Amino acid sequence: MTDPRSPILLWFRRDLRLADHPALHAAAASGRPVIPVALCDEGVEALGAAPRQRLGLSLAELARSLESLGSRLILRRGPALDTLRALVAETGAGAVWWTRLHDPLSRHRDDAVTDGLTGQGTEARAFPGHLLHEPEAVRTGAGGPFRIYGPFFKALRARDPGEPLPAPQRPPAPDRWPASDRLPDWRLDAAMNRGGPIVAAWQHPGEARARDRLDRFIAERIGGYATARDYPSQDGSSRLSENLTLGEISPRACWHAGLSALERGEAGAEQFLKEVAWRDFSHHLLFHSPGIATDHWRPEWRTFPWSRDADTPLVQAWQRGRTGIRLVDAAMREMYVTGRMHNRARMIAASLLTKHMMVDWRVGLKWFEDCLTDWDPASNAVNWQWVAGSGPDASPFFRIFSPEAQSKSYDRQGLYERTWIAEGQAAPPATALAYFDAIPRSWRMSPREAYPEPVLDLAAGRAAALAAFRARRESS
Ligand code: FAD
């Protein structure tokens, strides 16, 4: 029987905030001592370079916030179950609580942790909070999961996610705090090499910055959002993805802010709600079809002649922003310097790789996984499959983005391209030059070199992709 006064270990993962945190709220309200914990476990070890560095920035902010409430963040390194068991033994904790995650790796780990802890008599409890609604809660009329975004949004829109919860005042502290690792010793930025400080300078880590970002977006930009979000040179979208992916702000807080803007008659508010719902939809799909992160959701695409070789000159040119196709190169460089890429630019860069170059979307997915500070296991996979045409409710394969037409429509003055491409400019901006300081020296690139000629003929690439698409359709 668990002692009802024993401490609760509050295991933080992708919920690095104090406000609207159901697990923390319940722990603080229980009156039991609360010991906040973060682990450098198998989940963290599996992260790509940029998301791992970004996590470190966020943990530092969370530790500061907890300290301001008289609490602490205890850091421990090691496999999740063993490390939590050791902490339970050291602290006499009777429970380990956390916010539920829905991707296959986290589920696998969390199931093992639940079994291991309950098997020894320690309560293991998962709370909601990472999504607006848990993936089982939103159901079709027939009671199954959704595959199509439109009806999913309609069903989600009709549900009330409830009011955001306040941050606890002062969670009760244990009599004695367990020892903690030092965050710098985890070296979460180690894989970033030269790019580390450059990417870090673009981040807005922590709950306070996330909240400020949401408030400013709602106050200043949501009115024009529906149009401005499409232009990569404009600051038209919320930029909250780096915060949402680590739970520095809750989706429910974003939803409520969007709803109040809608009530005030702000034109872009409904579109904002739709985009926040895309995040839930991606997690809904990943939860109900875990294979979507690793395999074509539509099995007929297994016979398509994608190249899976990530080590070709063509893929390298794409990764390094050296395709000679300006909009795509600008996008890839923006990601390398800032850890983010504009949404439309993501679609165009992904389309070039999977269609004109006929490279398997998983090659691109992996590169984004290493470079994006807003990397999210569900949104990355679902969006790659959406662009490639292999996912549920995907853009049809034959709808191929033309980078030239996209440039004309969405970067007519070339502002985005000049922001990120230095070659050929007499006085390139700092943004474009930063790229050359961030990349590995072994890439041997210099802003003084000539900008490359296109590595492929766009019309021929498009024709070859369409011919392969027709051949696959006829043979299936
Ligand atoms: P806003 O336009 O302000 O939208 C608000 C929030 O809604 C975002 O912060 C995000 O959480 C969510 N959202 C918006 N668009 C989408 C979408 N298409 N899918 C899912 N959620 C969305 N987003 C990630 O968060 N992580 C990823 O790893 C990721 N990988 C992507 C890969 C590809 C190939 C593509 C095409 C898109 C990817 N996206 C990913 C989706 C989208 O590009 C980003 O969410 C968006 O650019 C973030 O900018 P923002 O915060 O200003 O978004």
Residues whose N, C-alpha, C, O or C-beta is under 5 A from the ligand:
A	BS01	FAD	S237 S238 R239 L240 S241 L244 E275 V276 W278 R279 S282 M341 H342 N343 R346 M347 A350 D374 W375 D376 S379 N380 N383 W384
